[in-house]
Amino acid sequence: MFAVGSKVVHPLHGIGTVETFEHGVILGQTCDFACITFQEGGLHVKVNINSKSFNVRPLVEKSEIDKILAHMETETETLPPRSSDRYNFNMRKVKSCDIYQLAEVIRDLTALSKSHKITPKEQQMLKQARKNMALEFSYITDQDEETFESEIDEICRGEKKIRGEGCAGELR
């Protein structure tokens, strides 16, 4: 699935690089690990690639970016009313490694923040999710990360449309 040198995305740590592959034994079972280094903080993670949910995915294709941004324009989902339930609901989406679910978290928390005060944990989740998405799009297109963060925010706030004139394709 991955090769040494491949760029990958971890839902909580952002973009990393596969450095090596190793074999090891955990609880009596032989496992294959991808050793991944993440740029920020010099974090090194070993991911069990034999596991069904190893929480790492390849970068999205450049052609997928406009589809993801357009997905952010769809109707917001009804979120649980209690902040702790809402946080857990959104964290499951973030950890799913699905870029479309990450887009939904950004869209829904941005919409909620317009009408209600969101908790500091939700604010941090929104900030980190938007940053990780912008970083990935920036890396893929070799464009400015801050521009993508602003664009994502404008789309979620309804200030910019993808599906018509002035679509996001202008940036890419």
Secondary structure, DSSP 8 states (H G I E B T S, - for coil): ---TT-EEEETTTEEEEEEEEEEEEETTEEEEEEEEEETGGGEEEEEETTSS----EE---GGGHHHHHHHTTS------SSHHHHHHHHHHHHHTT-HHHHHHHHHHHHHHHHHS---HHHHHHHHHHHHHHHHHHHHHHT--HHHHHHHHHHHHTTSS-SSSTT-GGGT-
